[in-house]
Amino acid sequence: MKNSSTYKATDIIAGFECRPGIYTLNGASAMLKAVNFTIHSANATGCSVVLFKRGETEPFAIIPIPDSYRIGDTW
């Protein structure tokens, strides 16, 4: 795993520090001091990471993934 300094945030989205992820990792992947989220969808027109606190039914955060983070069918 690379040093966490390699993965510095480039954007603030919905109050969270974000950056484009590692597109070869599928799903949610724990990183040093971060989590990488990657999904593949041929028909998606948008993508958001929806975060819930344990035991809650309402999300505490919805982070829309910018179109600029998309590569082909990968968000």
N, C-alpha and C positions, 0 to 999 in steps of 0.2 A: 504494500500500500504506500502511496506517495505521501510525502509530508503534508500536513493539513494546510500549510501556508500556500500550497499550490492551488487550493480551492477557496480563495477569498471571494466574498460576495461582490457582485457587480451591480446589483439592483436591490432596492427595497420594494417589496410587494406585500400589500396588506399588513405592513408593519414588520415583516420578516426579511432578514438578509437572504438573498437568493442569487443564483447564478445558473447558467446552463449546466446540465449534468453530464454524466458519463453515459452515453447512449448505448453502450454495449452491455450494461448491467440491466437486467429486467426486474421490474417490481420495485420494492423498497429495499435499499441496501444501506446498512449502517457504515458510516465513514468516521474518520476522526473528527469529532466535534460537529458532525453534520449527518444528514440523511439524504441519499440520492433516490429520487423517484423517477422511474422510466416506464412509460406504457407505449404499446403499439396499437394503432387503430387505423384501418384503411378508410373509415367513414367518419371519423371525428371531425367536428368543426371547431372544437375548443376543448380545453382540458383544465381542470382545477384539482388541487390537492385539498381535501377536506379533512380537517383535524378534529378529533373528538377527545375529550378527557374520559378516562376509564369510568364506565358505568353511566355515562351521560348519553342522551338521545339526540341532543342538539349539538351541532358543531361549535367549537369555540373559535375556529378560524377557517376561512375559505381563501385559498391562495390561487388566483387564476394564473395559469402558465402562459406567458406571452407567446404570440405567434413566432417571434424571433428565436425562441428556444426550440422550435420544431425543425426536424430534419426529415423530410419525406413523411412517412407514416409514424414517426417516432416523436414523442413528446417527452 
